[in-house]
């Protein structure tokens, strides 16, 4: 357990930040999952619409520091390839 005031504050800040980051990543996963379900059902128009909503969410995760830039780019690229293959 923390012995100094600054360490106690750090613990509070870390808990708050962790909750925010967890919620952001959960949001990203939800948007990606919507695209993947549309792809698996074979609905190209629905998949494209969901992809248009998921793309900014992935980029936002990068700007907020929750996800690495290359990870988001890779996910976007792979989703786009799967949508175009429909």
NUGU-986280 format. One record per residue (C-alpha): residue in one letter; x, y, z. Coordinates in steps of 0.02 Angstrom, whole numbers, plus 50000, padded with zeros to 5 digits. Layout:
<recs>
AXYZ/...
</recs>
This chain:
<recs>
X500005000050000/X500565017849967/X501465027050106/X501575044450030/X500225056649979/X500935057449803/X500885038449788/X499075038149848/X498635051349719/X499525041249584/X498465026049631/X496865036349616/X497415043449448/X497895026349382/X496215018749431/X495285032849345/X496355031749187/X496195012749182/X494295013949188/X494275026649047/X495465016448939/X494495000548970/X492875008948916/X493705015748759/X494384998748709/X492694990748744/X491875003648630/X493124999848491/X492834981148508/X490944983748498/X491084993748337/X492264980948258/X491114966748311/X489644975248224/X490644975648062/X491154957448081/X489374951548111/X488784960947957/X490184952847856/X489784935447920/X487944937747876/X488444942847699/X487664960247710/X488884970947611/X487914987347629/X487694984747815/X489524980147834/X490064995947743/X488925006747851/X489594998748010/X491375000647944/X491095019247916/X490645020748100/X492045009348162/X493445018248069/X493395034748166/X493215024948328/X494835015648292/X495725031748247/X495075039848407/X495805025548508/X497495029448429/X497415048048468/X496905044248648/X498395032548667/X497375016848697/X497905007948538/X499485008348433/X499365016948264/X499905001548166/X498664990448257/X497215001648209/X497835002848030/X498004983948019/X496244981148086/X495504994047967/X496434986547820/X495884968747857/X494074973847883/X494094983447718/X494804968347626/X493464956947697/X492084969347650/X492744971047472/X492814952047456/X490924950847484/
</recs>
